[in-house]
Amino acid sequence: MTKFTMYGKLIAQPGKREELAQMLLQAAEGLQSNPNCELYIVNVSEEDPDAIWVTELWRDADAHAASLKDEQTIALIQQARPLIAGVEPMRLRPIGGKGL
Amino acid sequence: MTKFTMYGKLIAQPGKREELAQMLLQAAEGLQSNPNCELYIVNVSEEDPDAIWVTELWRDADAHAASLKDEQTIALIQQARPLIAGVEPMRLRPIGGKGL
């Protein structure tokens, strides 16, 4: 399986989670037309009021890397950066399951 | 949105990750026919040789709770338990995105 999964935990600056989440939903909207992106789900933590988890599933690692060079994506990352206090990316390898 | 998401990190006993992963894939297989389960993806960590991440997306919390009462599921959990050294469940609330 060559699929590429990224689980990222983003910590928003205090009080900025909602604003950051809206930007991520906007990013997801922009990915609707990209067939290489299979999932881009934005979750908020029920336990940490500043944490957001983004689940990404891509056709492969190249497709993910290419997406980071997209101009709209770069602009959105620039815009989101001041709202982000920390990032914990999780490198995972999907091996199967329902919906994959 | 009433959907229910669970991200669970399972730590296998040393050397038992592959065996545990196969059991989880079997669980996912059993969920193929359950329309209330939208995703059940099994991932292995690229960073921790004992870690498995399971991403579950359910129609709602009740659907998830009901699944835990299923006889086959209970049997599988019993079988998997000796292979598991630790569990870190993550309670998240999906708010939107592609594929949701």
Backbone of each chain as ProteinMPNN parsed JSONL, in Angstrom:
{"seq_chain_A": "MTKFTMYGKLIAQPGKREELAQMLLQAAEGLQSNPNCELYIVNVSEEDPDAIWVTELWRDADAHAASLKDEQTIALIQQARPLIAGVEPMRLRPIGGKGL", "coords_chain_A": {"N_chain_A": [[0.844, -1.202, 0.0], [0.637, 2.134, -0.977], [-0.401, 4.395, 0.027], [-0.586, 7.54, 1.752], [-0.56, 8.777, 4.955], [-1.268, 11.364, 7.213], [-1.378, 12.456, 10.448], [-2.098, 15.211, 12.182], [-1.497, 17.163, 15.026], [-2.551, 20.236, 16.003], [-1.802, 23.017, 17.957], [-3.611, 25.7, 18.921], [-3.111, 29.245, 19.341], [-4.052, 30.662, 22.51], [-7.562, 30.943, 22.693], [-7.872, 31.067, 19.969], [-8.666, 28.866, 18.555], [-11.104, 28.362, 17.189], [-11.026, 30.149, 15.048], [-8.743, 29.243, 13.702], [-9.604, 26.678, 13.051], [-11.605, 27.242, 11.214], [-10.078, 28.156, 9.087], [-8.769, 25.819, 8.364], [-10.903, 24.288, 7.528], [-11.529, 25.687, 5.301], [-9.28, 25.115, 3.797], [-9.754, 22.398, 3.394], [-11.994, 22.566, 1.824], [-10.882, 23.591, -0.502], [-9.576, 21.347, -1.314], [-11.445, 19.634, -2.247], [-11.678, 19.262, -4.959], [-9.429, 17.926, -5.628], [-8.312, 14.944, -6.672], [-6.338, 13.38, -5.62], [-6.297, 13.687, -2.94], [-7.777, 12.001, -0.433], [-8.945, 12.045, 2.074], [-9.538, 14.675, 4.347], [-9.881, 15.575, 7.252], [-11.16, 17.63, 9.744], [-10.838, 17.887, 13.147], [-11.859, 18.766, 16.454], [-10.365, 18.712, 19.671], [-11.865, 17.137, 22.47], [-10.834, 17.286, 24.879], [-8.688, 19.042, 25.161], [-8.791, 22.426, 25.044], [-7.485, 23.963, 23.188], [-6.634, 22.376, 21.133], [-6.483, 20.96, 17.853], [-7.117, 18.362, 15.588], [-5.972, 17.122, 12.578], [-6.759, 14.902, 10.051], [-5.269, 13.424, 7.426], [-5.477, 11.786, 4.318], [-3.78, 10.591, 1.611], [-3.226, 9.817, -1.853], [-0.59, 9.04, -2.327], [2.756, 9.641, -1.043], [3.982, 11.523, -2.685], [1.85, 12.937, -3.781], [0.945, 14.294, -1.559], [3.198, 15.881, -0.989], [3.267, 17.445, -3.304], [0.985, 18.945, -2.947], [1.713, 20.78, -1.078], [3.045, 22.636, -2.448], [1.269, 24.086, -3.77], [-0.129, 27.211, -4.662], [-2.357, 28.449, -3.398], [-2.508, 26.915, -1.095], [-0.082, 27.536, 0.129], [-0.507, 30.242, 0.655], [-2.573, 30.044, 2.496], [-1.373, 28.707, 4.6], [0.473, 30.619, 5.415], [-1.269, 32.549, 6.355], [-2.458, 31.225, 8.447], [-0.435, 30.738, 10.219], [0.209, 32.697, 12.377], [-1.725, 32.028, 14.21], [-1.097, 29.676, 15.312], [0.273, 27.824, 17.922], [1.718, 25.55, 18.288], [2.84, 22.456, 16.775], [2.308, 19.025, 16.264], [3.251, 16.629, 14.345], [2.287, 13.397, 13.141], [3.688, 10.576, 11.945], [2.348, 8.121, 10.062], [1.539, 4.845, 8.802], [-0.868, 3.684, 6.785], [-2.452, 0.557, 6.902], [-4.676, -0.809, 6.193], [-8.243, -1.491, 6.355], [-11.654, -0.377, 6.963], [-12.997, 1.786, 4.563], [-10.712, 2.632, 3.429]], "CA_chain_A": [[0.0, 0.0, 0.0], [1.486, 3.326, -1.08], [-1.126, 5.57, 0.533], [0.151, 8.347, 2.708], [-1.431, 9.327, 5.997], [-0.668, 12.293, 8.153], [-2.252, 12.915, 11.525], [-1.396, 16.346, 12.77], [-2.124, 17.871, 16.143], [-2.193, 21.657, 16.007], [-2.22, 23.746, 19.161], [-3.883, 27.099, 18.575], [-2.886, 30.254, 20.378], [-5.248, 30.696, 23.36], [-8.726, 31.65, 22.165], [-7.844, 31.167, 18.506], [-8.937, 27.573, 17.924], [-12.227, 28.434, 16.253], [-10.551, 30.858, 13.85], [-7.829, 28.33, 13.006], [-10.411, 25.578, 12.511], [-12.289, 27.739, 10.013], [-9.094, 28.191, 7.993], [-8.514, 24.447, 7.943], [-12.085, 23.856, 6.773], [-11.37, 26.351, 4.004], [-8.276, 24.303, 3.088], [-10.439, 21.157, 3.001], [-12.867, 22.955, 0.716], [-10.018, 23.704, -1.674], [-9.104, 20.012, -1.701], [-12.571, 18.827, -2.752], [-11.493, 18.973, -6.392], [-8.141, 17.245, -5.826], [-8.597, 13.517, -6.513], [-5.249, 12.713, -4.891], [-6.571, 13.814, -1.508], [-8.959, 11.17, -0.179], [-9.565, 12.52, 3.315], [-8.918, 15.811, 5.052], [-10.919, 15.765, 8.265], [-10.774, 18.546, 10.82], [-11.462, 17.516, 14.419], [-11.387, 19.489, 17.635], [-10.236, 17.838, 20.828], [-12.842, 17.367, 23.544], [-10.086, 17.317, 26.145], [-7.779, 20.189, 25.183], [-9.555, 23.486, 24.381], [-6.702, 24.614, 22.136], [-6.107, 21.395, 20.171], [-7.179, 20.539, 16.634], [-6.462, 17.23, 14.919], [-6.303, 16.999, 11.158], [-6.454, 13.594, 9.48], [-5.13, 13.5, 5.973], [-5.165, 10.546, 3.599], [-3.416, 10.944, 0.241], [-2.953, 8.678, -2.731], [0.769, 8.64, -1.983], [3.533, 10.721, -0.422], [4.231, 12.551, -3.694], [0.641, 13.76, -3.902], [0.946, 15.195, -0.404], [4.293, 16.85, -1.168], [2.866, 18.371, -4.363], [-0.059, 19.848, -2.451], [2.339, 21.834, -0.279], [3.607, 23.628, -3.372], [0.14, 24.797, -4.355], [-0.102, 28.617, -4.214], [-3.448, 28.702, -2.44], [-2.146, 26.261, 0.16], [0.993, 28.328, 0.729], [-1.116, 31.469, 1.178], [-3.375, 29.699, 3.672], [-0.436, 28.385, 5.688], [1.001, 31.926, 5.872], [-2.343, 33.222, 7.069], [-2.766, 30.471, 9.672], [0.742, 30.625, 11.087], [0.169, 33.456, 13.645], [-2.723, 31.467, 15.131], [-0.626, 28.352, 15.742], [1.299, 27.847, 18.978], [2.563, 24.355, 18.196], [2.415, 21.409, 15.832], [2.877, 17.688, 16.509], [2.849, 15.732, 13.264], [2.403, 11.968, 13.441], [3.899, 9.845, 10.697], [1.706, 6.814, 10.158], [1.417, 4.092, 7.558], [-2.134, 2.965, 6.816], [-2.253, -0.81, 6.401], [-5.934, -1.361, 5.717], [-9.406, -1.148, 7.158], [-12.849, 0.065, 6.257], [-12.97, 3.163, 4.078], [-9.381, 2.956, 2.911]], "C_chain_A": [[0.873, 1.243, 0.0], [0.799, 4.558, -0.497], [-0.329, 6.267, 1.633], [-0.825, 8.976, 3.707], [-0.654, 10.265, 6.882], [-1.724, 12.653, 9.192], [-1.509, 14.055, 12.179], [-2.181, 16.95, 13.903], [-1.622, 19.307, 16.103], [-2.671, 22.262, 17.324], [-2.39, 25.211, 18.768], [-3.414, 28.013, 19.693], [-4.175, 30.341, 21.206], [-6.372, 31.528, 22.74], [-8.823, 31.687, 20.653], [-8.237, 29.872, 17.803], [-10.028, 27.664, 16.866], [-11.784, 29.069, 14.924], [-9.638, 29.96, 13.008], [-8.611, 27.189, 12.339], [-11.113, 26.012, 11.227], [-11.341, 27.79, 8.819], [-8.814, 26.788, 7.461], [-9.689, 23.896, 7.138], [-12.055, 24.478, 5.371], [-10.343, 25.571, 3.151], [-8.923, 23.019, 2.571], [-11.333, 21.415, 1.803], [-12.063, 23.022, -0.587], [-9.535, 22.355, -2.183], [-10.217, 19.144, -2.294], [-12.332, 18.404, -4.205], [-10.174, 18.244, -6.67], [-8.322, 15.738, -5.598], [-7.507, 12.763, -5.742], [-5.421, 12.788, -3.381], [-7.86, 13.076, -1.218], [-9.693, 11.584, 1.091], [-8.801, 13.735, 3.828], [-9.948, 16.223, 6.098], [-10.382, 16.632, 9.396], [-11.562, 18.168, 12.076], [-10.984, 18.466, 15.507], [-11.33, 18.502, 18.8], [-11.314, 18.172, 21.848], [-12.118, 17.568, 24.872], [-9.197, 18.55, 26.281], [-8.427, 21.325, 24.394], [-8.787, 24.2, 23.278], [-6.318, 23.662, 21.006], [-7.077, 21.088, 19.032], [-6.402, 19.355, 16.074], [-6.918, 17.201, 13.473], [-5.847, 15.624, 10.68], [-6.398, 13.722, 7.984], [-4.823, 12.12, 5.421], [-4.971, 10.919, 2.14], [-3.121, 9.683, -0.55], [-1.56, 8.132, -2.465], [1.53, 9.858, -1.46], [3.797, 11.854, -1.411], [3.042, 13.5, -3.819], [0.571, 14.754, -2.74], [2.002, 16.281, -0.57], [3.906, 17.9, -2.212], [1.86, 19.394, -3.838], [0.546, 21.014, -1.675], [2.97, 22.906, -1.158], [2.518, 24.447, -4.05], [0.075, 26.228, -3.787], [-1.154, 28.949, -3.174], [-3.112, 28.119, -1.068], [-1.076, 27.073, 0.886], [0.417, 29.597, 1.373], [-1.877, 31.194, 2.47], [-2.474, 29.388, 4.868], [0.127, 29.683, 6.281], [-0.011, 32.62, 6.787], [-2.601, 32.55, 8.435], [-1.635, 30.538, 10.695], [0.65, 31.416, 12.411], [-0.817, 32.889, 14.67], [-2.233, 30.176, 15.784], [0.481, 28.474, 16.781], [2.221, 26.638, 18.876], [1.973, 23.322, 17.27], [3.08, 20.094, 16.24], [2.428, 16.768, 15.382], [3.116, 14.277, 13.649], [2.586, 11.243, 12.119], [3.365, 8.437, 10.856], [1.689, 6.154, 8.787], [0.118, 3.308, 7.62], [-1.95, 1.567, 6.225], [-3.551, -1.455, 5.926], [-7.077, -0.903, 6.595], [-10.55, -0.671, 6.309], [-12.702, 1.521, 5.82], [-11.631, 3.563, 3.494], [-9.305, 2.566, 1.451]], "O_chain_A": [[1.74, 1.402, 0.858], [1.364, 5.652, -0.528], [0.479, 5.659, 2.335], [-1.795, 9.627, 3.319], [0.486, 9.988, 7.255], [-2.821, 13.097, 8.854], [-0.399, 13.872, 12.678], [-3.376, 17.221, 13.775], [-0.419, 19.558, 16.162], [-3.806, 22.04, 17.746], [-1.442, 25.871, 18.343], [-3.329, 27.603, 20.85], [-5.265, 30.121, 20.678], [-6.16, 32.665, 22.32], [-9.756, 32.275, 20.106], [-8.15, 29.787, 16.578], [-9.893, 27.108, 15.776], [-12.122, 28.592, 13.84], [-9.738, 29.919, 11.781], [-8.314, 26.793, 11.212], [-11.204, 25.243, 10.27], [-11.735, 27.509, 7.687], [-8.643, 26.594, 6.258], [-9.501, 23.136, 6.189], [-12.497, 23.872, 4.395], [-10.524, 25.397, 1.946], [-8.668, 22.603, 1.44], [-11.421, 20.598, 0.887], [-12.517, 22.563, -1.635], [-9.132, 22.228, -3.34], [-9.956, 18.046, -2.786], [-12.739, 17.319, -4.621], [-9.845, 17.977, -7.826], [-8.469, 15.302, -4.456], [-7.729, 11.648, -5.271], [-4.778, 12.051, -2.634], [-8.924, 13.47, -1.696], [-10.918, 11.483, 1.171], [-7.575, 13.8, 3.747], [-10.777, 17.102, 5.862], [-9.297, 16.394, 9.928], [-12.793, 18.133, 12.064], [-9.839, 18.919, 15.485], [-12.142, 17.582, 18.895], [-11.639, 19.339, 22.064], [-12.723, 17.972, 25.865], [-8.98, 19.045, 27.387], [-8.598, 21.2, 23.181], [-9.374, 24.962, 22.511], [-5.733, 24.096, 20.014], [-8.289, 20.976, 19.215], [-5.171, 19.351, 16.086], [-8.115, 17.25, 13.187], [-4.697, 15.234, 10.879], [-7.384, 14.092, 7.347], [-4.014, 11.378, 5.979], [-5.862, 11.485, 1.506], [-2.811, 8.63, 0.007], [-1.361, 6.919, -2.387], [1.002, 10.97, -1.442], [3.832, 13.021, -1.02], [3.212, 14.712, -3.947], [0.184, 15.908, -2.921], [1.737, 17.457, -0.323], [4.176, 19.088, -2.039], [1.88, 20.559, -4.234], [-0.031, 22.1, -1.621], [3.379, 23.958, -0.668], [2.801, 25.378, -4.803], [0.208, 26.427, -2.58], [-0.881, 29.641, -2.193], [-3.382, 28.724, -0.03], [-1.15, 27.275, 2.098], [0.799, 29.975, 2.48], [-1.841, 31.987, 3.412], [-2.776, 29.762, 6.001], [0.239, 29.822, 7.499], [0.332, 33.187, 7.825], [-2.915, 33.211, 9.425], [-1.867, 30.408, 11.897], [0.977, 30.87, 13.465], [-0.753, 33.226, 15.852], [-2.873, 29.649, 16.694], [1.494, 29.138, 16.556], [3.368, 26.688, 19.32], [0.77, 23.307, 17.01], [4.277, 20.061, 16.525], [1.345, 16.187, 15.451], [4.054, 13.977, 14.387], [1.706, 11.3, 11.26], [3.857, 7.658, 11.672], [1.81, 6.815, 7.756], [-0.004, 2.372, 8.411], [-1.353, 1.419, 5.159], [-3.527, -2.528, 5.324], [-6.913, -0.045, 7.462], [-10.439, -0.571, 5.087], [-12.326, 2.381, 6.616], [-11.441, 4.715, 3.105], [-8.267, 2.752, 0.815]]}, "seq_chain_B": "MTKFTMYGKLIAQPGKREELAQMLLQAAEGLQSNPNCELYIVNVSEEDPDAIWVTELWRDADAHAASLKDEQTIALIQQARPLIAGVEPMRLRPIGGKGL", "coords_chain_B": {"N_chain_B": [[-23.218, 18.749, 13.839], [-23.392, 15.3, 14.38], [-21.678, 13.239, 14.27], [-19.354, 10.724, 15.349], [-16.112, 10.466, 16.449], [-13.255, 8.524, 17.005], [-9.965, 8.373, 17.943], [-7.541, 6.123, 18.407], [-4.662, 5.212, 20.151], [-2.787, 2.381, 20.223], [-0.592, 0.461, 22.139], [1.404, -2.155, 21.404], [2.396, -5.25, 22.947], [5.92, -5.903, 23.208], [7.166, -6.843, 20.037], [4.738, -7.785, 19.167], [3.181, -6.281, 17.491], [2.483, -6.722, 14.77], [0.842, -8.972, 14.867], [-1.263, -8.016, 16.434], [-2.161, -5.978, 14.779], [-3.19, -7.454, 12.643], [-5.418, -8.575, 13.853], [-6.957, -6.308, 14.27], [-7.457, -5.558, 11.67], [-9.058, -7.615, 10.972], [-11.237, -7.021, 12.582], [-12.039, -4.693, 11.289], [-12.854, -5.758, 8.891], [-15.118, -7.129, 9.696], [-16.731, -4.973, 10.1], [-17.418, -4.024, 7.684], [-19.968, -4.479, 6.742], [-21.52, -2.931, 8.328], [-23.438, -0.19, 8.298], [-23.356, 1.997, 9.947], [-20.805, 2.459, 10.675], [-18.389, 4.413, 9.398], [-15.7, 4.812, 8.872], [-12.849, 2.861, 9.568], [-9.855, 2.753, 10.138], [-6.728, 1.249, 10.084], [-3.58, 2.029, 11.195], [-0.014, 1.911, 11.237], [2.555, 3.163, 13.329], [5.277, 5.108, 12.111], [7.258, 5.852, 13.666], [7.263, 4.739, 16.199], [7.908, 1.516, 17.015], [6.121, -0.159, 18.257], [3.635, 0.928, 18.15], [0.217, 1.375, 17.174], [-2.259, 3.058, 15.362], [-5.675, 3.617, 15.415], [-8.268, 4.824, 13.499], [-11.467, 5.791, 13.896], [-14.653, 6.413, 12.543], [-17.913, 7.153, 13.186], [-21.49, 7.027, 12.706], [-22.853, 8.182, 14.843], [-22.485, 8.693, 18.427], [-23.982, 6.732, 19.729], [-24.093, 4.658, 17.881], [-21.465, 3.806, 17.905], [-21.248, 2.949, 20.584], [-23.093, 0.857, 20.575], [-21.793, -0.936, 18.924], [-19.859, -1.973, 20.524], [-21.146, -3.81, 21.987], [-21.55, -5.921, 20.443], [-21.335, -9.385, 19.782], [-19.255, -10.659, 18.332], [-17.374, -8.627, 18.294], [-16.804, -8.347, 21.0], [-15.623, -10.817, 21.478], [-13.335, -10.574, 19.909], [-12.001, -8.475, 21.137], [-11.381, -9.643, 23.573], [-9.586, -11.562, 22.693], [-7.559, -9.994, 21.689], [-6.599, -8.614, 23.843], [-4.357, -9.706, 25.476], [-2.219, -8.991, 23.89], [-1.869, -6.349, 24.065], [-0.195, -3.603, 25.408], [-0.742, -1.052, 26.215], [-3.147, 1.665, 26.06], [-4.195, 4.626, 24.485], [-6.762, 6.527, 24.291], [-8.293, 9.026, 22.222], [-10.411, 11.633, 22.495], [-12.318, 13.13, 20.138], [-13.956, 15.681, 18.187], [-15.394, 15.678, 15.16], [-15.497, 18.306, 12.836], [-15.799, 18.913, 10.22], [-14.773, 18.848, 6.73], [-12.986, 17.262, 3.973], [-14.388, 14.272, 2.779], [-15.937, 13.651, 4.889]], "CA_chain_B": [[-22.729, 17.439, 13.403], [-23.475, 14.345, 15.492], [-20.761, 12.12, 14.037], [-18.504, 10.379, 16.49], [-14.777, 10.06, 16.021], [-12.348, 8.043, 18.039], [-8.606, 8.064, 17.493], [-6.961, 5.378, 19.522], [-3.29, 4.727, 20.008], [-2.585, 1.131, 20.951], [0.8, 0.034, 22.224], [1.45, -3.623, 21.462], [3.509, -5.863, 23.679], [7.069, -5.944, 22.289], [7.155, -7.9, 19.011], [3.378, -8.286, 18.891], [2.395, -5.316, 16.735], [1.944, -7.297, 13.537], [-0.261, -9.874, 15.238], [-2.372, -7.163, 16.883], [-2.678, -5.27, 13.599], [-4.01, -8.395, 11.881], [-6.719, -8.7, 14.54], [-7.72, -5.083, 14.038], [-7.919, -5.621, 10.276], [-10.186, -8.566, 11.015], [-12.359, -6.242, 13.137], [-12.477, -3.783, 10.225], [-13.55, -6.615, 7.939], [-16.439, -7.378, 10.274], [-17.521, -3.73, 10.087], [-17.747, -3.646, 6.297], [-21.409, -4.558, 6.511], [-22.217, -2.069, 9.288], [-23.51, 1.13, 7.666], [-23.134, 3.051, 10.939], [-19.359, 2.675, 10.769], [-17.985, 5.01, 8.115], [-14.257, 4.58, 8.706], [-12.128, 2.123, 10.619], [-8.567, 2.638, 9.451], [-5.637, 0.768, 10.936], [-2.288, 2.591, 10.796], [1.111, 1.667, 12.144], [3.418, 4.334, 13.464], [6.6, 4.987, 11.498], [8.228, 6.334, 14.661], [7.274, 3.862, 17.377], [7.731, 0.167, 16.452], [5.057, -0.901, 18.937], [2.377, 1.685, 18.159], [-0.813, 1.282, 16.136], [-3.314, 4.068, 15.505], [-6.927, 3.267, 14.759], [-9.169, 5.959, 13.301], [-12.851, 5.35, 13.714], [-15.676, 7.444, 12.336], [-19.23, 6.52, 13.313], [-22.628, 7.911, 12.439], [-23.01, 8.946, 16.08], [-21.902, 8.015, 19.591], [-24.781, 5.542, 20.025], [-23.681, 3.593, 16.95], [-20.198, 3.284, 18.417], [-21.526, 2.228, 21.83], [-23.781, -0.386, 20.21], [-20.831, -1.868, 18.314], [-19.075, -2.608, 21.594], [-21.966, -4.879, 22.582], [-21.631, -6.984, 19.458], [-20.636, -10.575, 20.303], [-17.993, -10.874, 17.609], [-16.447, -7.584, 18.735], [-16.385, -8.692, 22.366], [-14.692, -11.952, 21.371], [-12.087, -10.091, 19.331], [-11.326, -7.676, 22.176], [-10.828, -10.633, 24.537], [-8.466, -12.224, 22.048], [-6.483, -9.012, 21.474], [-6.143, -8.014, 25.112], [-2.995, -10.076, 25.932], [-1.191, -8.423, 23.005], [-1.872, -4.887, 24.236], [0.499, -3.107, 26.603], [-1.326, 0.221, 26.648], [-4.125, 2.289, 25.165], [-4.425, 6.061, 24.71], [-7.848, 6.982, 23.42], [-8.352, 10.468, 22.004], [-11.8, 12.012, 22.21], [-12.322, 14.248, 19.201], [-15.244, 16.007, 17.585], [-15.156, 16.1, 13.778], [-16.311, 19.486, 12.53], [-15.997, 19.033, 8.778], [-13.615, 18.517, 5.914], [-13.212, 16.39, 2.828], [-14.554, 12.853, 3.088], [-16.716, 13.472, 6.113]], "C_chain_B": [[-22.731, 16.455, 14.575], [-22.492, 13.203, 15.321], [-19.823, 11.933, 15.22], [-17.165, 9.864, 15.973], [-13.965, 9.586, 17.206], [-11.001, 7.772, 17.377], [-7.968, 7.339, 18.647], [-5.545, 4.949, 19.202], [-3.159, 3.474, 20.869], [-1.092, 0.826, 20.976], [0.799, -1.48, 22.389], [2.555, -4.069, 22.415], [4.678, -5.987, 22.697], [6.989, -7.124, 21.319], [5.778, -8.367, 18.593], [2.554, -7.346, 18.015], [1.729, -5.924, 15.51], [0.714, -8.167, 13.835], [-1.508, -9.065, 15.655], [-3.006, -6.441, 15.684], [-3.584, -6.187, 12.776], [-5.385, -8.571, 12.522], [-7.591, -7.479, 14.298], [-8.246, -5.042, 12.602], [-9.105, -6.574, 10.158], [-11.441, -7.854, 11.564], [-12.929, -5.32, 12.058], [-13.287, -4.546, 9.19], [-14.982, -6.858, 8.419], [-17.34, -6.151, 10.227], [-17.933, -3.306, 8.681], [-19.259, -3.599, 6.075], [-22.21, -3.665, 7.475], [-22.266, -0.627, 8.751], [-23.262, 2.28, 8.653], [-21.66, 3.368, 11.132], [-18.875, 3.18, 9.415], [-16.496, 4.828, 7.838], [-13.748, 3.747, 9.878], [-10.768, 1.802, 10.007], [-7.475, 2.255, 10.446], [-4.319, 1.313, 10.37], [-1.211, 2.101, 11.753], [1.985, 2.919, 12.175], [4.749, 4.075, 12.776], [7.678, 5.313, 12.531], [8.361, 5.397, 15.865], [6.956, 2.435, 16.907], [6.625, -0.644, 17.126], [3.683, -0.243, 18.781], [1.514, 1.461, 16.923], [-1.815, 2.403, 16.406], [-4.539, 3.59, 14.748], [-7.795, 4.523, 14.694], [-10.553, 5.435, 13.042], [-13.746, 6.555, 13.496], [-17.018, 6.73, 12.287], [-20.329, 7.543, 13.07], [-22.9, 8.793, 13.65], [-22.473, 8.111, 17.248], [-22.658, 6.727, 19.933], [-24.358, 4.364, 19.142], [-22.368, 2.969, 17.423], [-20.428, 2.436, 19.67], [-22.171, 0.874, 21.529], [-22.782, -1.411, 19.674], [-20.041, -2.62, 19.383], [-19.851, -3.722, 22.283], [-22.11, -6.065, 21.636], [-20.776, -8.18, 19.897], [-19.283, -10.821, 19.652], [-16.935, -9.874, 18.078], [-15.906, -7.916, 20.124], [-15.36, -9.826, 22.327], [-13.326, -11.496, 20.877], [-11.292, -9.276, 20.359], [-10.665, -8.606, 23.199], [-9.537, -11.256, 23.996], [-7.264, -11.269, 21.93], [-5.84, -8.556, 22.78], [-4.725, -8.408, 25.537], [-1.879, -9.476, 25.08], [-0.992, -6.928, 23.247], [-1.196, -4.48, 25.544], [-0.12, -1.813, 27.111], [-2.241, 0.807, 25.594], [-4.22, 3.777, 25.513], [-5.541, 6.514, 23.784], [-7.876, 8.504, 23.36], [-9.787, 10.823, 21.695], [-11.808, 13.27, 21.361], [-13.735, 14.479, 18.691], [-14.977, 16.481, 16.161], [-16.051, 17.278, 13.438], [-16.504, 19.686, 11.027], [-14.754, 18.61, 8.034], [-13.98, 17.593, 4.786], [-13.352, 14.941, 3.271], [-15.399, 12.603, 4.319], [-18.19, 13.412, 5.765]], "O_chain_B": [[-22.153, 16.729, 15.627], [-22.469, 12.285, 16.14], [-19.545, 12.863, 15.978], [-17.11, 8.939, 15.162], [-13.994, 10.188, 18.279], [-10.91, 7.043, 16.39], [-7.864, 7.88, 19.748], [-5.264, 4.401, 18.136], [-3.39, 3.504, 22.078], [-0.413, 0.924, 19.954], [0.275, -2.019, 23.364], [3.521, -3.344, 22.651], [4.464, -6.156, 21.497], [6.772, -8.263, 21.733], [5.656, -9.255, 17.749], [1.362, -7.577, 17.812], [0.554, -5.672, 15.242], [-0.304, -8.097, 13.146], [-2.636, -9.388, 15.281], [-4.227, -6.314, 15.594], [-4.62, -5.753, 12.271], [-6.392, -8.7, 11.825], [-8.807, -7.591, 14.14], [-9.346, -4.551, 12.351], [-10.019, -6.368, 9.361], [-12.552, -8.061, 11.074], [-14.146, -5.182, 11.928], [-14.285, -4.042, 8.675], [-15.93, -6.799, 7.637], [-18.563, -6.267, 10.305], [-18.695, -2.355, 8.505], [-19.759, -2.773, 5.311], [-23.44, -3.654, 7.433], [-21.252, 0.071, 8.752], [-22.989, 3.406, 8.237], [-21.305, 4.411, 11.681], [-18.942, 2.467, 8.414], [-16.089, 4.703, 6.682], [-14.173, 3.919, 11.021], [-10.559, 0.73, 9.437], [-7.33, 2.867, 11.504], [-3.992, 1.081, 9.206], [-1.47, 1.899, 12.939], [2.127, 3.628, 11.179], [5.289, 2.971, 12.843], [8.864, 5.077, 12.299], [9.43, 5.28, 16.465], [5.844, 2.176, 16.448], [6.234, -1.698, 16.624], [2.679, -0.795, 19.229], [2.005, 1.371, 15.797], [-2.171, 2.66, 17.556], [-4.451, 3.205, 13.582], [-8.023, 5.192, 15.702], [-10.783, 4.713, 12.072], [-13.619, 7.578, 14.168], [-17.24, 5.835, 11.471], [-20.129, 8.75, 13.208], [-23.145, 9.992, 13.517], [-22.06, 6.965, 17.067], [-22.055, 5.748, 20.373], [-24.278, 3.225, 19.601], [-22.186, 1.754, 17.349], [-19.874, 1.344, 19.802], [-21.835, -0.133, 22.152], [-22.908, -2.607, 19.937], [-19.612, -3.754, 19.172], [-19.288, -4.486, 23.067], [-22.715, -7.081, 21.98], [-19.636, -8.01, 20.33], [-18.301, -11.145, 20.32], [-15.764, -10.217, 18.238], [-14.711, -7.783, 20.389], [-14.362, -9.801, 23.046], [-12.292, -11.962, 21.355], [-10.068, -9.379, 20.437], [-9.535, -8.375, 23.629], [-8.555, -11.447, 24.714], [-6.112, -11.683, 22.055], [-4.674, -8.162, 22.806], [-3.95, -7.534, 25.926], [-0.722, -9.455, 25.499], [-0.069, -6.317, 22.707], [-1.561, -4.938, 26.627], [-0.036, -1.508, 28.3], [-2.137, 0.498, 24.407], [-4.312, 4.145, 26.684], [-5.295, 6.847, 22.625], [-7.527, 9.183, 24.326], [-10.331, 10.341, 20.702], [-11.369, 14.334, 21.796], [-14.591, 13.597, 18.755], [-14.404, 17.552, 15.96], [-17.248, 17.247, 13.726], [-17.288, 20.538, 10.611], [-13.806, 18.084, 8.617], [-15.132, 17.183, 4.648], [-12.537, 14.439, 4.045], [-15.558, 11.458, 4.743], [-19.028, 13.264, 6.653]]}, "name": "protein", "num_of_chains": 2, "seq": "MTKFTMYGKLIAQPGKREELAQMLLQAAEGLQSNPNCELYIVNVSEEDPDAIWVTELWRDADAHAASLKDEQTIALIQQARPLIAGVEPMRLRPIGGKGLMTKFTMYGKLIAQPGKREELAQMLLQAAEGLQSNPNCELYIVNVSEEDPDAIWVTELWRDADAHAASLKDEQTIALIQQARPLIAGVEPMRLRPIGGKGL"}
